[in-house]
Amino acid sequence: MLRIAICGGSGYAGSELLRILSLHPQVEVTAVTSEKSAGKKVTDLFPHLVKYNRLIYEPLDKEQLLPKADVFFMALPHAASQEAVDFFFKKGRKVIDLSADYRLSDPLIYEEWYKTPHNYKETLKKAVYGLPELYRKDIKKARLVANPGCYPTGAILALYPAIKEGLIDAKSIIVDSKSGISGAGRKAEIALSFCEVNEGLKAYRIGVHRHTPEIEQEISAIAGKKIKINFTPHLVPIDRGIISTVYGKMLKDMNTADVLSIYKKIYAKEPFVRILDENNFPNVKYVRGSNYCQIGLKVNNRTNTLIVVSAIDNLVKGASGLAVQNMNVMMGFEETAGLKDLALVP
């Protein structure tokens, strides 16, 4: 059995990692850390995770943790992951980082958007961006995978075929996304409390959201030129899920059926991307708890615009499920192991 350690296992991403890995036939979670909950059992925080009723949270003592696991999932806050990732990576372990610390290949861009320097630039150079639909071959050979952010995952999967095939003007892209509250993390904050969020819907961090450079980095790589986008996230009063609607000006004279055929061909072998038929569009309700990304689209011929809608669960395909998918690719396991039938009933 492959031994797993989860660093930062008391948040939403950490608890979802525990849930998903409890269903994986080839792994065993041998260590889980939490500074605030050290000494408590996993089931003290998450009673539904009964498989772990004997697993105790411990402090993140890197030397003590090192011999306990072969693969380390880092579910720590941004900036807090830098040193720990570098340590375990240099000690020969495989690392999957769920923070933003190793996603941006340019450390200066990271510093600009996250307001902290990157102190491990040589390790950063070894990181592979963990989106198997784009980088599966690189992930197979990697020892350090930077797990994508939730908003970027939905947006990039929605845009990839259109940019790759030159269907749209990449400079015209608009990304409009709406996320459930769990995307903000498991923390007490007035702005995220029930009375503040319930029956409301608001845009936030317009033009300055930290996922912007990550989306730009990846669509620029697809387009082969530097691209800037308009990205607007919104907070909606649901627990989990992200729906992204992306827009781009068409460069080719095509109808919806034409574009759908391209999307279906490109994603035909992808186990977790589902392209919906014409006039069908995603609903976050039907990806809840799963590792699937649903995509629907429409060509608005009146305005010459391609409109693509994607839906993911921000905690699964947008975080922990994708991390397990990356682990499966890295270790040569069946890519769908622990994930294929994963779902929460709507």
ZIBEL-V900810 format. One record per residue. N is the residue number from 1. PSI is psi in whole degrees, -180 to 180 (none if undefined). OMEGA is omega in degrees with one decimal (* if undefined). Layout:
n: <N & N>
psi: <PSI & PSI>
omega: <OMEGA & OMEGA>
This chain:
n: <1 & 2 & 3 & 4 & 5 & 6 & 7 & 8 & 9 & 10 & 11 & 12 & 13 & 14 & 15 & 16 & 17 & 18 & 19 & 20 & 21 & 22 & 23 & 24 & 25 & 26 & 27 & 28 & 29 & 30 & 31 & 32 & 33 & 34 & 35 & 36 & 37 & 38 & 39 & 40 & 41 & 42 & 43 & 44 & 45 & 46 & 47 & 48 & 49 & 50 & 51 & 52 & 53 & 54 & 55 & 56 & 57 & 58 & 59 & 60 & 61 & 62 & 63 & 64 & 65 & 66 & 67 & 68 & 69 & 70 & 71 & 72 & 73 & 74 & 75 & 76 & 77 & 78 & 79 & 80 & 81 & 82 & 83 & 84 & 85 & 86 & 87 & 88 & 89 & 90 & 91 & 92 & 93 & 94 & 95 & 96 & 97 & 98 & 99 & 100 & 101 & 102 & 103 & 104 & 105 & 106 & 107 & 108 & 109 & 110 & 111 & 112 & 113 & 114 & 115 & 116 & 117 & 118 & 119 & 120 & 121 & 122 & 123 & 124 & 125 & 126 & 127 & 128 & 129 & 130 & 131 & 132 & 133 & 134 & 135 & 136 & 137 & 138 & 139 & 140 & 141 & 142 & 143 & 144 & 145 & 146 & 147 & 148 & 149 & 150 & 151 & 152 & 153 & 154 & 155 & 156 & 157 & 158 & 159 & 160 & 161 & 162 & 163 & 164 & 165 & 166 & 167 & 168 & 169 & 170 & 171 & 172 & 173 & 174 & 175 & 176 & 177 & 178 & 179 & 180 & 181 & 182 & 183 & 184 & 185 & 186 & 187 & 188 & 189 & 190 & 191 & 192 & 193 & 194 & 195 & 196 & 197 & 198 & 199 & 200 & 201 & 202 & 203 & 204 & 205 & 206 & 207 & 208 & 209 & 210 & 211 & 212 & 213 & 214 & 215 & 216 & 217 & 218 & 219 & 220 & 221 & 222 & 223 & 224 & 225 & 226 & 227 & 228 & 229 & 230 & 231 & 232 & 233 & 234 & 235 & 236 & 237 & 238 & 239 & 240 & 241 & 242 & 243 & 244 & 245 & 246 & 247 & 248 & 249 & 250 & 251 & 252 & 253 & 254 & 255 & 256 & 257 & 258 & 259 & 260 & 261 & 262 & 263 & 264 & 265 & 266 & 267 & 268 & 269 & 270 & 271 & 272 & 273 & 274 & 275 & 276 & 277 & 278 & 279 & 280 & 281 & 282 & 283 & 284 & 285 & 286 & 287 & 288 & 289 & 290 & 291 & 292 & 293 & 294 & 295 & 296 & 297 & 298 & 299 & 300 & 301 & 302 & 303 & 304 & 305 & 306 & 307 & 308 & 309 & 310 & 311 & 312 & 313 & 314 & 315 & 316 & 317 & 318 & 319 & 320 & 321 & 322 & 323 & 324 & 325 & 326 & 327 & 328 & 329 & 330 & 331 & 332 & 333 & 334 & 335 & 336 & 337 & 338 & 339 & 340 & 341 & 342 & 343 & 344 & 345 & 346>
psi: <140 & 128 & 131 & 137 & 138 & 114 & 113 & 56 & 14 & -1 & -175 & -44 & -41 & -42 & -34 & -36 & -45 & -44 & -47 & -45 & -22 & -19 & -2 & 128 & -9 & 12 & 160 & 127 & 116 & -11 & 145 & 137 & 152 & 125 & -45 & -29 & 15 & 134 & -15 & 153 & 153 & -40 & -13 & -33 & -38 & 83 & -23 & -15 & 62 & -22 & -24 & 33 & -9 & 0 & 127 & 134 & 140 & 161 & 159 & 79 & 103 & -42 & -38 & -34 & -32 & -50 & -4 & -13 & 157 & -31 & 135 & 122 & 125 & 105 & 50 & 163 & 159 & 143 & -36 & -21 & -25 & -57 & -45 & -41 & -47 & -42 & -55 & -36 & -47 & -20 & 6 & 7 & 158 & 138 & 135 & 114 & 120 & -3 & -178 & 2 & -24 & 16 & -38 & 119 & -24 & 113 & -25 & -37 & -39 & -47 & -38 & -43 & -28 & -1 & 34 & 144 & 155 & 118 & 5 & 61 & -33 & -39 & -38 & -38 & -23 & -9 & 142 & 133 & 125 & 61 & 98 & -31 & -23 & -34 & 32 & -45 & -40 & -38 & -37 & -33 & -3 & 152 & -15 & 118 & 129 & 107 & 131 & 161 & 165 & -50 & -47 & -37 & -52 & -41 & -44 & -43 & -34 & -33 & -25 & -55 & -38 & -39 & -44 & -40 & 6 & 34 & -28 & 160 & 109 & -23 & -8 & 6 & 134 & 132 & 119 & 114 & 149 & 128 & 149 & 168 & -29 & -18 & -21 & -5 & 168 & 88 & 158 & 120 & 133 & -44 & -19 & 4 & 161 & -48 & -27 & -32 & -37 & 136 & 21 & 167 & 123 & 149 & 154 & 157 & 47 & 125 & -8 & 11 & 140 & -15 & -9 & -52 & -26 & -45 & -45 & -40 & -46 & -38 & -26 & -39 & -39 & -44 & -22 & 19 & 161 & 126 & 139 & 146 & 164 & 119 & 123 & 114 & 153 & 152 & 125 & 152 & 63 & 160 & -47 & 155 & 145 & 131 & 128 & 131 & 119 & 147 & 142 & 142 & 129 & 141 & -10 & 152 & 95 & 156 & -180 & -43 & -38 & -47 & -40 & -39 & -35 & -46 & -43 & -36 & -46 & -38 & 12 & -36 & 7 & 120 & -20 & 16 & 124 & 118 & 121 & 154 & 166 & 140 & 12 & 138 & 153 & 158 & 128 & -24 & -33 & 6 & 3 & 123 & -2 & 170 & 17 & 150 & 120 & 139 & 132 & 158 & 165 & 135 & 117 & 94 & -24 & -35 & 3 & 45 & 136 & 128 & 119 & 134 & 129 & 150 & 132 & 163 & 119 & -24 & -13 & -85 & -24 & 1 & -93 & -38 & -43 & -36 & -42 & -40 & -43 & -41 & -44 & -43 & -45 & -40 & -3 & 17 & 166 & 128 & -27 & 2 & 127 & -3 & -26 & -46 & 18 & 127 & 157 & 133 & 128 & none>
omega: <177.0 & -177.4 & -174.1 & 168.5 & 176.6 & 179.2 & -173.3 & -171.3 & -178.7 & 176.5 & -178.9 & 179.8 & 179.2 & -179.8 & 176.2 & 173.8 & 179.0 & 179.8 & -176.6 & -177.3 & 176.4 & -179.9 & -176.0 & -173.8 & -172.1 & -177.9 & 174.1 & 175.8 & -175.1 & 178.9 & 176.1 & -175.2 & 171.2 & -179.7 & -176.7 & -174.4 & 180.0 & -178.6 & 178.1 & 173.2 & 176.9 & -177.5 & 172.6 & 179.9 & -174.3 & -175.0 & -178.5 & -178.1 & -171.1 & 178.5 & -174.8 & -176.2 & 176.7 & -178.2 & -174.4 & 172.8 & 178.5 & 177.2 & 179.6 & 173.5 & -170.1 & -179.0 & 179.3 & -177.8 & -171.5 & -177.9 & -174.3 & -172.4 & 176.4 & -179.7 & -179.9 & 170.4 & -178.8 & 179.2 & -177.5 & 176.1 & 176.9 & -176.1 & 179.4 & -178.3 & -169.8 & -174.3 & -177.2 & 177.0 & -179.5 & -178.8 & -176.1 & 177.7 & -178.6 & 176.1 & 173.5 & 179.2 & 172.0 & -172.1 & 172.6 & -174.5 & -179.2 & 176.4 & 179.4 & -168.3 & -177.7 & -179.3 & -175.3 & -173.9 & 179.5 & -177.0 & 178.6 & 176.4 & 176.0 & -178.8 & 179.8 & -173.7 & -177.0 & 172.0 & 175.6 & -179.1 & 172.0 & -172.4 & -176.1 & -172.5 & 179.4 & 176.0 & 177.4 & -179.4 & -177.8 & -175.4 & 176.0 & 178.5 & -166.4 & 173.0 & -173.3 & -179.7 & 179.2 & -167.9 & -175.2 & -177.6 & 179.1 & -180.0 & 179.4 & -176.3 & -171.1 & 168.6 & 176.7 & 179.2 & 174.8 & -178.2 & -177.4 & 172.7 & -176.2 & 178.0 & 178.9 & -179.5 & -179.8 & -177.2 & -177.2 & 178.9 & 178.1 & -173.2 & -169.9 & -177.8 & -177.3 & 178.9 & -178.6 & -177.2 & 177.0 & -178.0 & -175.3 & 172.9 & -175.2 & 179.8 & -177.8 & -169.6 & 171.0 & 177.6 & 178.8 & -173.7 & 178.5 & -172.5 & 171.6 & -171.5 & -177.8 & 177.2 & 179.6 & 178.9 & -177.6 & -176.4 & 177.6 & -179.3 & -174.7 & -176.9 & -178.1 & -178.3 & -173.8 & -175.1 & 178.9 & -172.0 & -174.6 & 179.2 & 177.7 & 175.0 & -176.9 & 170.1 & 179.3 & 178.1 & -179.6 & 178.1 & -176.7 & -179.7 & -173.5 & 176.8 & -179.2 & -178.1 & 177.7 & 176.3 & -179.0 & 179.3 & -174.3 & 178.5 & 173.5 & 177.9 & 178.7 & -176.0 & -177.9 & 177.2 & -176.8 & -178.1 & 170.2 & -175.3 & 165.9 & -179.1 & 178.5 & 175.3 & 177.5 & 176.2 & -179.8 & -173.2 & 171.1 & -177.5 & -170.3 & 178.8 & 174.0 & 170.1 & -179.0 & 174.6 & -177.7 & -176.2 & 175.1 & 178.5 & -178.2 & 175.0 & -178.3 & 179.4 & -175.6 & 173.8 & -176.5 & -178.7 & 178.6 & -177.7 & 177.9 & -179.8 & 177.4 & 179.0 & -178.9 & 179.4 & -177.7 & -177.0 & -173.5 & -175.7 & -178.6 & -173.6 & -174.0 & 174.3 & -179.6 & 177.6 & -176.9 & 179.8 & -177.9 & -179.9 & 171.8 & -176.6 & -173.6 & 174.4 & -178.0 & 179.7 & -172.4 & 168.8 & -175.6 & 178.3 & -176.4 & 178.0 & -177.3 & 168.8 & 175.2 & -179.5 & 171.6 & -177.3 & 179.6 & 170.1 & 174.7 & -176.1 & -179.9 & 179.5 & -179.9 & -175.3 & 170.6 & 178.6 & -178.2 & 179.8 & 175.6 & 177.0 & 175.7 & 166.1 & -175.5 & -179.6 & -176.0 & 176.6 & 177.6 & -179.3 & -167.0 & 177.7 & 177.0 & 177.4 & 177.3 & 175.4 & 177.0 & 176.7 & 179.4 & 178.9 & -179.2 & -173.4 & -179.0 & 174.9 & 168.6 & -171.8 & -178.1 & -176.5 & -180.0 & -170.8 & -167.7 & -175.9 & -177.4 & 179.2 & 168.7 & -177.7 & -179.8 & *>
